[in-house]
Amino acid sequence: MWKVSLLVTTYNVKEQAKITLDSIEQQDYPDIEVIIVDGKSQDGTLEVIRDFAEKYGQSGHDSQTAQGGGADKRHGRQLTVKWISEPDHGLYDAMNKAWRMCSGDVVAVCNDRFCTPDAVTKLVRAIEQGGRDCIGSHADLVYVEGERIIRTWHMGDGRLADGWLPGHPTLFLKRSVYEKYGVYDTGYRCAADYEFMVRFLKDEKNRLAYVPERLVSMFYGGTSNAGLRNYWVSVRESYMALRRHGVRHPLLIILRRTVRVLRQF
């Protein structure tokens, strides 16, 4: 059985952190490792992290790595926690720190909420059934503001050349992808996740298994969609990423992707 590492990054997001960690705790997958990297929050987020970690037999301190684990008797599974809280250089730096702390066979960034208790199970099973060239899996997602759905992102299968990319919050990848292609480039302000995905999806032999269900509920207002200015920064950086990796017709791909986004509303 594969161990799954869920990478959680936080900075002054007390209420969202509660929702994220609660949805992880409800997952029925048998072996989950939770890696939490906090950017020295001051709003009570650390208390949320400590309370969550202490449920599994451990406590920790700021600027130190705390580890612990315990069997969840309700679900017959193993859930372990590692966390640190220290200053960082932004979201992508924190995600890279979390990657360096993890030990899972399958890795996913988890800063939102799973919609169902079997979301992790379904995404891992899709990889297992995807064949030799399958490097990961993804699913549909919804953007939410509180309990209100802002838009639905129906991903489907596709090609980078057609403006398609998976929804990063739903992306589960084999550990070998990070080992081969590297981590997030912190030189990007808003689109390091886009550049990261371009890196391995430009090679069409790499396939992702698709689960046609809404498995992730994403908090509206993330790095790339928090306002018009950030959106245009994201578009510019996405274009730069395509050119950097030698993808043909980058402007056409950006236009096609924009049309895909507009269709979600």
PASEBA-1860 file (N, C-alpha, C; in nm, 3 decimals):
! residues 265
1> MWKVSLLV> 0.083/-0.119/0.000/0.000/0.000/0.000/0.088/0.126/0.000 ~ 0.049/0.224/-0.081/0.123/0.348/-0.087/0.090/0.439/0.032 ~ 0.194/0.501/0.086/0.172/0.608/0.183/0.144/0.737/0.106 ~ 0.046/0.815/0.154/0.011/0.942/0.091/0.054/1.057/0.182 ~ 0.133/1.150/0.127/0.172/1.270/0.200/0.086/1.387/0.152 ~ 0.017/1.451/0.246/-0.062/1.570/0.216/0.013/1.692/0.270 ~ 0.049/1.784/0.182/0.129/1.901/0.218/0.037/2.019/0.244 ~ 0.037/2.068/0.366/-0.050/2.178/0.407/0.037/2.299/0.441
9> TTYNVKEQ> 0.009/2.414/0.379/0.083/2.535/0.410/-0.014/2.639/0.465 ~ 0.026/2.708/0.572/-0.064/2.802/0.639/0.007/2.931/0.675 ~ -0.069/3.039/0.675/-0.022/3.165/0.729/-0.144/3.253/0.760 ~ -0.174/3.264/0.888/-0.287/3.344/0.935/-0.417/3.306/0.865 ~ -0.447/3.176/0.866/-0.571/3.125/0.804/-0.641/3.031/0.903 ~ -0.666/3.079/1.022/-0.717/2.996/1.130/-0.842/2.917/1.090 ~ -0.942/2.984/1.038/-1.068/2.916/1.007/-1.052/2.819/0.890 ~ -0.978/2.859/0.788/-0.956/2.768/0.674/-0.874/2.647/0.716
17> AKITLDSI> -0.776/2.670/0.804/-0.693/2.557/0.851/-0.779/2.454/0.923 ~ -0.873/2.499/1.003/-0.964/2.405/1.071/-1.040/2.320/0.970 ~ -1.094/2.385/0.867/-1.172/2.314/0.766/-1.085/2.213/0.692 ~ -0.965/2.257/0.652/-0.873/2.168/0.579/-0.838/2.046/0.662 ~ -0.795/2.068/0.786/-0.749/1.957/0.870/-0.865/1.866/0.908 ~ -0.983/1.921/0.930/-1.100/1.837/0.958/-1.131/1.745/0.840 ~ -1.119/1.799/0.717/-1.151/1.716/0.601/-1.046/1.608/0.580 ~ -0.920/1.637/0.617/-0.816/1.533/0.611/-0.845/1.425/0.714
25> EQQDYPDI> -0.884/1.467/0.833/-0.910/1.371/0.941/-1.025/1.277/0.907 ~ -1.116/1.321/0.824/-1.232/1.239/0.787/-1.202/1.139/0.675 ~ -1.083/1.147/0.615/-1.052/1.057/0.504/-1.039/0.913/0.551 ~ -1.082/0.821/0.465/-1.080/0.680/0.503/-0.957/0.606/0.451 ~ -0.866/0.676/0.382/-0.748/0.609/0.330/-0.661/0.558/0.445 ~ -0.604/0.438/0.436/-0.540/0.374/0.551/-0.406/0.432/0.597 ~ -0.334/0.506/0.511/-0.200/0.551/0.551/-0.174/0.693/0.497 ~ -0.196/0.792/0.583/-0.180/0.932/0.545/-0.079/0.999/0.636
33> EVIIVDGK> 0.013/1.072/0.573/0.110/1.155/0.644/0.074/1.301/0.616 ~ 0.053/1.379/0.721/0.018/1.520/0.707/0.141/1.605/0.740 ~ 0.185/1.684/0.645/0.298/1.774/0.663/0.245/1.917/0.666 ~ 0.265/1.987/0.777/0.214/2.124/0.790/0.331/2.219/0.804 ~ 0.338/2.317/0.713/0.440/2.421/0.720/0.369/2.554/0.738 ~ 0.390/2.615/0.853/0.327/2.742/0.886/0.430/2.855/0.879 ~ 0.385/2.971/0.833/0.476/3.084/0.815/0.484/3.178/0.934 ~ 0.473/3.124/1.054/0.477/3.202/1.178/0.347/3.282/1.194
41> SQDGTLEV> 0.237/3.214/1.191/0.105/3.277/1.205/0.089/3.341/1.342 ~ 0.006/3.447/1.344/-0.020/3.520/1.468/-0.169/3.527/1.502 ~ -0.252/3.456/1.429/-0.398/3.473/1.444/-0.467/3.355/1.510 ~ -0.392/3.262/1.565/-0.453/3.143/1.624/-0.439/3.019/1.539 ~ -0.380/3.032/1.419/-0.359/2.915/1.334/-0.271/2.812/1.403 ~ -0.168/2.857/1.475/-0.078/2.763/1.543/-0.152/2.678/1.645 ~ -0.248/2.738/1.714/-0.326/2.661/1.811/-0.406/2.551/1.741 ~ -0.460/2.584/1.623/-0.533/2.484/1.544/-0.439/2.369/1.507
49> IRDFAEKY> -0.318/2.403/1.464/-0.221/2.301/1.424/-0.182/2.214/1.543 ~ -0.153/2.278/1.656/-0.114/2.202/1.775/-0.225/2.107/1.820 ~ -0.348/2.158/1.822/-0.460/2.073/1.864/-0.474/1.952/1.772 ~ -0.458/1.974/1.642/-0.468/1.864/1.546/-0.356/1.764/1.569 ~ -0.232/1.813/1.583/-0.117/1.724/1.598/-0.123/1.645/1.728 ~ -0.170/1.708/1.835/-0.173/1.641/1.965/-0.271/1.525/1.970 ~ -0.368/1.524/1.879/-0.460/1.410/1.872/-0.388/1.281/1.837 ~ -0.271/1.297/1.773/-0.197/1.181/1.726/-0.069/1.160/1.805
57> GQSGHDSQ> -0.074/1.198/1.932/0.029/1.157/2.026/0.153/1.240/2.028 ~ 0.146/1.368/1.986/0.267/1.448/1.989/0.234/1.596/2.001 ~ 0.332/1.673/2.043/0.322/1.817/2.045/0.452/1.873/1.990 ~ 0.451/2.000/1.953/0.572/2.057/1.893/0.593/2.200/1.933 ~ 0.694/2.262/1.876/0.730/2.399/1.907/0.755/2.476/1.779 ~ 0.742/2.607/1.789/0.772/2.692/1.674/0.916/2.671/1.631 ~ 0.937/2.683/1.500/1.071/2.676/1.441/1.139/2.542/1.465 ~ 1.062/2.441/1.498/1.117/2.307/1.513/1.023/2.210/1.443
65> TAQGGGAD> 1.078/2.098/1.405/0.996/1.995/1.344/0.945/1.901/1.452 ~ 0.815/1.883/1.455/0.755/1.791/1.552/0.695/1.675/1.476 ~ 0.713/1.555/1.526/0.663/1.437/1.457/0.583/1.351/1.555 ~ 0.484/1.285/1.499/0.408/1.195/1.584/0.312/1.115/1.501 ~ 0.252/1.017/1.559/0.157/0.937/1.483/0.077/0.849/1.575 ~ -0.032/0.799/1.523/-0.114/0.709/1.601/-0.221/0.650/1.514 ~ -0.274/0.538/1.554/-0.379/0.472/1.476/-0.512/0.536/1.507 ~ -0.588/0.568/1.405/-0.724/0.619/1.421/-0.816/0.498/1.438
73> KRHGRQLT> -0.857/0.473/1.559/-0.934/0.352/1.589/-1.070/0.351/1.520 ~ -1.122/0.473/1.491/-1.254/0.478/1.428/-1.249/0.426/1.285 ~ -1.139/0.446/1.217/-1.132/0.408/1.076/-1.029/0.298/1.049 ~ -0.959/0.252/1.153/-0.860/0.149/1.134/-0.748/0.191/1.042 ~ -0.699/0.313/1.058/-0.598/0.366/0.969/-0.486/0.431/1.048 ~ -0.378/0.463/0.977/-0.263/0.529/1.036/-0.256/0.672/0.983 ~ -0.254/0.768/1.073/-0.237/0.907/1.033/-0.124/0.967/1.115 ~ -0.021/1.019/1.048/0.093/1.078/1.117/0.102/1.226/1.081
81> VKWISEPD> 0.164/1.302/1.171/0.171/1.447/1.154/0.314/1.494/1.175 ~ 0.361/1.582/1.086/0.485/1.657/1.107/0.453/1.804/1.082 ~ 0.506/1.892/1.165/0.479/2.033/1.140/0.593/2.122/1.186 ~ 0.603/2.239/1.122/0.696/2.341/1.167/0.631/2.478/1.147 ~ 0.673/2.573/1.226/0.628/2.711/1.209/0.751/2.802/1.216 ~ 0.779/2.870/1.106/0.894/2.958/1.098/0.874/3.053/0.981 ~ 0.943/3.165/0.977/0.929/3.257/0.864/0.970/3.188/0.732 ~ 0.901/3.224/0.625/0.937/3.170/0.495/0.931/3.280/0.391
89> HGLYDAMN> 0.951/3.243/0.266/0.953/3.339/0.156/0.830/3.325/0.067 ~ 0.717/3.292/0.129/0.593/3.283/0.053/0.543/3.141/0.034 ~ 0.430/3.131/-0.034/0.359/3.004/-0.050/0.446/2.895/-0.112 ~ 0.513/2.926/-0.221/0.586/2.822/-0.293/0.710/2.776/-0.216 ~ 0.771/2.867/-0.142/0.881/2.829/-0.054/0.831/2.732/0.053 ~ 0.712/2.762/0.109/0.653/2.674/0.211/0.620/2.537/0.154 ~ 0.569/2.534/0.030/0.537/2.406/-0.033/0.663/2.323/-0.055 ~ 0.772/2.389/-0.092/0.898/2.317/-0.109/0.950/2.263/0.024
97> KAWRMCSG> 0.937/2.341/0.130/0.976/2.291/0.263/0.896/2.167/0.300 ~ 0.765/2.172/0.274/0.679/2.058/0.306/0.722/1.935/0.227 ~ 0.754/1.954/0.099/0.801/1.841/0.018/0.926/1.779/0.079 ~ 1.021/1.862/0.122/1.145/1.808/0.179/1.120/1.732/0.309 ~ 1.011/1.759/0.377/0.980/1.691/0.503/0.902/1.561/0.483 ~ 0.847/1.540/0.364/0.754/1.428/0.347/0.825/1.300/0.307 ~ 0.757/1.188/0.325/0.814/1.058/0.292/0.718/0.969/0.214 ~ 0.607/1.026/0.165/0.504/0.946/0.100/0.542/0.899/-0.039
105> DVVAVCND> 0.475/0.794/-0.083/0.490/0.743/-0.218/0.409/0.826/-0.317 ~ 0.301/0.885/-0.268/0.214/0.974/-0.345/0.205/1.105/-0.268 ~ 0.215/1.217/-0.340/0.222/1.348/-0.274/0.117/1.441/-0.334 ~ 0.051/1.519/-0.247/-0.047/1.617/-0.292/-0.041/1.740/-0.203 ~ -0.057/1.857/-0.263/-0.071/1.981/-0.185/-0.217/1.991/-0.144 ~ -0.241/2.016/-0.016/-0.379/2.017/0.036/-0.400/2.142/0.121 ~ -0.445/2.250/0.058/-0.473/2.373/0.130/-0.621/2.410/0.125 ~ -0.703/2.313/0.087/-0.845/2.340/0.071/-0.925/2.234/0.147
113> RFCTPDAV> -1.031/2.182/0.091/-1.115/2.086/0.162/-1.156/1.972/0.069 ~ -1.141/1.850/0.118/-1.192/1.735/0.044/-1.344/1.732/0.056 ~ -1.410/1.703/-0.055/-1.557/1.704/-0.057/-1.617/1.577/0.001 ~ -1.544/1.467/-0.006/-1.597/1.338/0.040/-1.491/1.265/0.121 ~ -1.532/1.177/0.213/-1.434/1.103/0.295/-1.348/1.005/0.217 ~ -1.389/0.969/0.095/-1.313/0.873/0.016/-1.236/0.941/-0.097 ~ -1.218/1.072/-0.089/-1.151/1.145/-0.198/-1.008/1.095/-0.218 ~ -0.930/1.083/-0.111/-0.792/1.035/-0.122/-0.790/0.893/-0.178
121> TKLVRAIE> -0.876/0.810/-0.126/-0.883/0.671/-0.173/-0.909/0.665/-0.323 ~ -1.003/0.744/-0.372/-1.037/0.742/-0.515/-0.922/0.791/-0.601 ~ -0.852/0.894/-0.556/-0.742/0.948/-0.635/-0.622/0.853/-0.638 ~ -0.596/0.786/-0.526/-0.487/0.688/-0.524/-0.523/0.566/-0.608 ~ -0.645/0.521/-0.595/-0.689/0.404/-0.673/-0.678/0.431/-0.824 ~ -0.709/0.554/-0.864/-0.698/0.590/-1.006/-0.555/0.578/-1.056 ~ -0.458/0.616/-0.972/-0.317/0.601/-1.011/-0.281/0.453/-1.022 ~ -0.324/0.375/-0.925/-0.293/0.232/-0.924/-0.347/0.162/-1.048
129> QGGRDCIG> -0.462/0.207/-1.096/-0.526/0.142/-1.210/-0.489/0.207/-1.343 ~ -0.403/0.310/-1.338/-0.375/0.389/-1.457/-0.269/0.335/-1.550 ~ -0.199/0.232/-1.510/-0.097/0.176/-1.597/0.041/0.235/-1.575 ~ 0.139/0.185/-1.649/0.280/0.218/-1.627/0.311/0.364/-1.651 ~ 0.247/0.426/-1.751/0.277/0.565/-1.785/0.199/0.665/-1.701 ~ 0.116/0.616/-1.610/0.036/0.705/-1.526/0.123/0.758/-1.411 ~ 0.140/0.889/-1.406/0.226/0.949/-1.303/0.146/1.013/-1.190 ~ 0.014/1.019/-1.205/-0.067/1.082/-1.102/-0.213/1.081/-1.139
137> SHADLVYV> -0.292/1.155/-1.064/-0.436/1.161/-1.089/-0.488/1.300/-1.053 ~ -0.609/1.328/-1.101/-0.673/1.456/-1.070/-0.824/1.438/-1.081 ~ -0.897/1.542/-1.040/-1.043/1.532/-1.038/-1.103/1.670/-1.064 ~ -1.235/1.678/-1.058/-1.304/1.807/-1.068/-1.297/1.879/-0.934 ~ -1.321/2.011/-0.939/-1.324/2.087/-0.814/-1.427/2.198/-0.824 ~ -1.463/2.252/-0.708/-1.550/2.370/-0.703/-1.478/2.479/-0.624 ~ -1.497/2.605/-0.668/-1.449/2.720/-0.592/-1.561/2.765/-0.501 ~ -1.529/2.789/-0.373/-1.633/2.827/-0.278/-1.592/2.952/-0.200
145> EGERIIRT> -1.692/3.027/-0.161/-1.676/3.141/-0.071/-1.773/3.115/0.043 ~ -1.720/3.071/0.158/-1.808/3.020/0.263/-1.872/2.891/0.215 ~ -2.004/2.886/0.216/-2.075/2.769/0.165/-2.128/2.791/0.023 ~ -2.101/2.906/-0.035/-2.153/2.940/-0.167/-2.054/2.897/-0.275 ~ -2.104/2.824/-0.375/-2.020/2.782/-0.487/-2.009/2.897/-0.586 ~ -1.885/2.941/-0.612/-1.860/3.049/-0.707/-1.855/2.996/-0.850 ~ -1.784/2.887/-0.869/-1.779/2.824/-1.000/-1.735/2.680/-0.987 ~ -1.767/2.603/-1.089/-1.730/2.462/-1.094/-1.627/2.442/-1.203
153> WHMGDGRL> -1.524/2.365/-1.172/-1.418/2.338/-1.269/-1.427/2.191/-1.308 ~ -1.489/2.165/-1.423/-1.497/2.030/-1.477/-1.374/2.009/-1.565 ~ -1.281/1.926/-1.519/-1.149/1.918/-1.582/-1.149/1.831/-1.707 ~ -1.200/1.710/-1.697/-1.190/1.617/-1.807/-1.045/1.584/-1.839 ~ -1.025/1.507/-1.944/-0.891/1.480/-1.995/-0.857/1.583/-2.102 ~ -0.730/1.604/-2.127/-0.693/1.701/-2.229/-0.544/1.702/-2.256 ~ -0.502/1.800/-2.336/-0.361/1.816/-2.370/-0.318/1.959/-2.339 ~ -0.195/1.973/-2.301/-0.138/2.105/-2.274/-0.156/2.197/-2.395
161> ADGWLPGH> -0.137/2.143/-2.515/-0.146/2.223/-2.637/-0.284/2.283/-2.658 ~ -0.386/2.224/-2.598/-0.523/2.272/-2.612/-0.563/2.368/-2.500 ~ -0.467/2.410/-2.420/-0.497/2.500/-2.309/-0.543/2.430/-2.183 ~ -0.531/2.298/-2.182/-0.577/2.218/-2.068/-0.465/2.198/-1.966 ~ -0.500/2.208/-1.841/-0.415/2.161/-1.731/-0.508/2.112/-1.621 ~ -0.463/2.018/-1.539/-0.546/1.973/-1.428/-0.559/2.084/-1.323 ~ -0.660/2.074/-1.239/-0.672/2.164/-1.126/-0.568/2.127/-1.020 ~ -0.473/2.215/-0.996/-0.364/2.183/-0.904/-0.412/2.136/-0.766
169> PTLFLKRS> -0.519/2.193/-0.708/-0.563/2.146/-0.576/-0.612/2.002/-0.574 ~ -0.638/1.944/-0.692/-0.683/1.805/-0.697/-0.571/1.709/-0.737 ~ -0.451/1.762/-0.760/-0.345/1.683/-0.823/-0.271/1.595/-0.723 ~ -0.273/1.464/-0.747/-0.196/1.366/-0.670/-0.087/1.312/-0.763 ~ 0.038/1.316/-0.717/0.149/1.274/-0.802/0.236/1.168/-0.732 ~ 0.288/1.078/-0.812/0.388/0.986/-0.758/0.511/1.065/-0.713 ~ 0.575/1.017/-0.609/0.693/1.084/-0.556/0.802/1.101/-0.664 ~ 0.809/1.006/-0.754/0.912/1.008/-0.858/0.901/1.130/-0.949
177> VYEKYGVY> 0.781/1.191/-0.959/0.764/1.310/-1.042/0.847/1.425/-0.985 ~ 0.836/1.446/-0.854/0.915/1.551/-0.789/1.065/1.520/-0.798 ~ 1.099/1.394/-0.782/1.240/1.357/-0.786/1.300/1.379/-0.925 ~ 1.220/1.360/-1.028/1.270/1.375/-1.166/1.265/1.519/-1.214 ~ 1.153/1.590/-1.184/1.129/1.721/-1.243/1.155/1.838/-1.148 ~ 1.177/1.810/-1.020/1.206/1.917/-0.927/1.082/1.973/-0.859 ~ 1.104/2.077/-0.777/0.996/2.134/-0.697/0.952/2.267/-0.756 ~ 0.882/2.348/-0.678/0.823/2.472/-0.728/0.929/2.582/-0.738
185> DTGYRCAA> 0.926/2.656/-0.848/1.021/2.764/-0.873/0.972/2.889/-0.802 ~ 1.041/2.930/-0.697/0.997/3.044/-0.616/1.019/3.178/-0.686 ~ 1.077/3.177/-0.806/1.089/3.299/-0.884/0.957/3.345/-0.942 ~ 0.855/3.258/-0.940/0.722/3.294/-0.990/0.637/3.343/-0.873 ~ 0.568/3.455/-0.893/0.483/3.511/-0.787/0.351/3.437/-0.775 ~ 0.288/3.407/-0.889/0.152/3.353/-0.889/0.136/3.221/-0.963 ~ 0.231/3.186/-1.048/0.209/3.073/-1.138/0.315/2.964/-1.127 ~ 0.376/2.949/-1.010/0.476/2.843/-0.994/0.412/2.705/-1.007
193> DYEFMVRF> 0.285/2.693/-0.966/0.217/2.564/-0.982/0.193/2.535/-1.131 ~ 0.159/2.638/-1.209/0.141/2.621/-1.354/0.272/2.578/-1.418 ~ 0.381/2.650/-1.386/0.511/2.616/-1.443/0.554/2.476/-1.405 ~ 0.526/2.436/-1.280/0.559/2.302/-1.233/0.486/2.196/-1.317 ~ 0.358/2.219/-1.344/0.282/2.121/-1.421/0.324/2.118/-1.567 ~ 0.357/2.234/-1.624/0.406/2.238/-1.761/0.531/2.153/-1.774 ~ 0.616/2.157/-1.672/0.744/2.086/-1.675/0.726/1.938/-1.708 ~ 0.627/1.874/-1.648/0.613/1.730/-1.672/0.504/1.696/-1.773
201> LKDEKNRL> 0.408/1.786/-1.796/0.301/1.755/-1.891/0.338/1.789/-2.034 ~ 0.446/1.864/-2.056/0.489/1.888/-2.194/0.538/1.758/-2.259 ~ 0.573/1.663/-2.177/0.609/1.530/-2.226/0.481/1.446/-2.231 ~ 0.427/1.424/-2.350/0.295/1.363/-2.363/0.290/1.216/-2.324 ~ 0.404/1.156/-2.300/0.400/1.017/-2.254/0.357/1.011/-2.107 ~ 0.372/1.122/-2.034/0.327/1.128/-1.896/0.175/1.145/-1.893 ~ 0.107/1.054/-1.829/-0.039/1.058/-1.826/-0.090/1.075/-1.683 ~ -0.203/1.146/-1.672/-0.273/1.159/-1.545/-0.407/1.087/-1.555
209> AYVPERLV> -0.440/1.009/-1.454/-0.572/0.946/-1.449/-0.673/1.050/-1.401 ~ -0.790/1.049/-1.460/-0.893/1.147/-1.428/-1.009/1.081/-1.354 ~ -1.047/1.138/-1.241/-1.163/1.092/-1.164/-1.275/1.194/-1.188 ~ -1.380/1.159/-1.259/-1.483/1.256/-1.298/-1.582/1.286/-1.185 ~ -1.529/1.334/-1.074/-1.612/1.369/-0.959/-1.557/1.495/-0.894 ~ -1.643/1.571/-0.827/-1.599/1.687/-0.750/-1.542/1.639/-0.618 ~ -1.412/1.633/-0.610/-1.347/1.579/-0.491/-1.281/1.685/-0.403 ~ -1.264/1.807/-0.456/-1.199/1.913/-0.379/-1.283/2.040/-0.388
217> SMFYGGTS> -1.298/2.104/-0.273/-1.364/2.233/-0.264/-1.257/2.336/-0.232 ~ -1.232/2.429/-0.325/-1.120/2.523/-0.315/-1.167/2.657/-0.262 ~ -1.096/2.710/-0.163/-1.129/2.841/-0.109/-1.101/2.947/-0.215 ~ -1.200/3.028/-0.246/-1.183/3.132/-0.348/-1.091/3.242/-0.296 ~ -1.003/3.291/-0.385/-0.911/3.396/-0.345/-0.770/3.348/-0.327 ~ -0.731/3.241/-0.397/-0.595/3.189/-0.388/-0.496/3.281/-0.457 ~ -0.370/3.240/-0.459/-0.263/3.325/-0.509/-0.289/3.374/-0.652 ~ -0.341/3.288/-0.739/-0.356/3.325/-0.879/-0.492/3.384/-0.913
225> NAGLRNYW> -0.588/3.381/-0.818/-0.719/3.435/-0.852/-0.767/3.541/-0.754 ~ -0.676/3.595/-0.671/-0.712/3.697/-0.573/-0.702/3.835/-0.637 ~ -0.799/3.870/-0.720/-0.802/4.001/-0.780/-0.749/4.003/-0.922 ~ -0.790/4.107/-0.995/-0.755/4.118/-1.136/-0.604/4.131/-1.156 ~ -0.537/4.207/-1.069/-0.392/4.226/-1.086/-0.319/4.092/-1.077 ~ -0.353/4.012/-0.976/-0.288/3.882/-0.962/-0.320/3.791/-1.080 ~ -0.443/3.804/-1.133/-0.480/3.722/-1.248/-0.390/3.753/-1.367 ~ -0.366/3.881/-1.393/-0.283/3.916/-1.508/-0.137/3.879/-1.486
233> VSVRESYM> -0.091/3.888/-1.361/0.044/3.840/-1.330/0.052/3.691/-1.359 ~ -0.052/3.617/-1.321/-0.056/3.473/-1.345/-0.053/3.442/-1.494 ~ -0.129/3.518/-1.574/-0.130/3.498/-1.720/0.008/3.523/-1.778 ~ 0.071/3.633/-1.738/0.204/3.665/-1.790/0.305/3.558/-1.752 ~ 0.300/3.513/-1.626/0.395/3.411/-1.581/0.369/3.277/-1.649 ~ 0.244/3.247/-1.676/0.211/3.122/-1.747/0.269/3.124/-1.888 ~ 0.257/3.238/-1.955/0.316/3.254/-2.088/0.468/3.236/-2.082 ~ 0.531/3.297/-1.980/0.676/3.282/-1.962/0.714/3.136/-1.940
241> ALRRHGVR> 0.633/3.063/-1.863/0.662/2.922/-1.835/0.658/2.838/-1.962 ~ 0.558/2.864/-2.046/0.546/2.789/-2.171/0.667/2.816/-2.262 ~ 0.706/2.942/-2.272/0.821/2.976/-2.355/0.950/2.915/-2.298 ~ 0.962/2.922/-2.167/1.082/2.868/-2.101/1.103/2.722/-2.134 ~ 0.994/2.646/-2.144/1.006/2.501/-2.165/0.987/2.463/-2.311 ~ 0.992/2.560/-2.398/0.992/2.531/-2.541/0.862/2.478/-2.595 ~ 0.750/2.510/-2.529/0.620/2.465/-2.576/0.578/2.553/-2.693 ~ 0.537/2.492/-2.801/0.502/2.567/-2.922/0.371/2.645/-2.904
249> HPLLIILR> 0.362/2.760/-2.968/0.242/2.844/-2.971/0.193/2.882/-2.830 ~ 0.277/2.939/-2.748/0.238/2.969/-2.609/0.122/3.067/-2.598 ~ 0.118/3.169/-2.686/0.009/3.266/-2.679/-0.125/3.201/-2.710 ~ -0.127/3.113/-2.810/-0.250/3.042/-2.846/-0.295/2.953/-2.730 ~ -0.201/2.889/-2.663/-0.236/2.805/-2.548/-0.297/2.887/-2.436 ~ -0.240/3.006/-2.411/-0.294/3.094/-2.306/-0.437/3.137/-2.342 ~ -0.460/3.171/-2.469/-0.594/3.211/-2.512/-0.694/3.096/-2.495 ~ -0.650/2.976/-2.534/-0.739/2.861/-2.519/-0.770/2.833/-2.372
257> RTVRVLRQ> -0.669/2.850/-2.287/-0.691/2.829/-2.143/-0.787/2.934/-2.086 ~ -0.774/3.057/-2.132/-0.864/3.163/-2.086/-1.008/3.132/-2.122 ~ -1.030/3.083/-2.243/-1.165/3.044/-2.285/-1.218/2.933/-2.195 ~ -1.133/2.836/-2.162/-1.174/2.727/-2.072/-1.217/2.782/-1.937 ~ -1.141/2.878/-1.885/-1.175/2.938/-1.756/-1.309/3.011/-1.763 ~ -1.330/3.090/-1.867/-1.454/3.166/-1.881/-1.576/3.075/-1.886 ~ -1.558/2.957/-1.945/-1.670/2.862/-1.956/-1.712/2.805/-1.821 ~ -1.626/2.818/-1.721/-1.660/2.763/-1.590/-1.768/2.843/-1.519
265> F> -1.783/2.971/-1.553/-1.874/3.057/-1.477/-2.019/3.032/-1.518
END
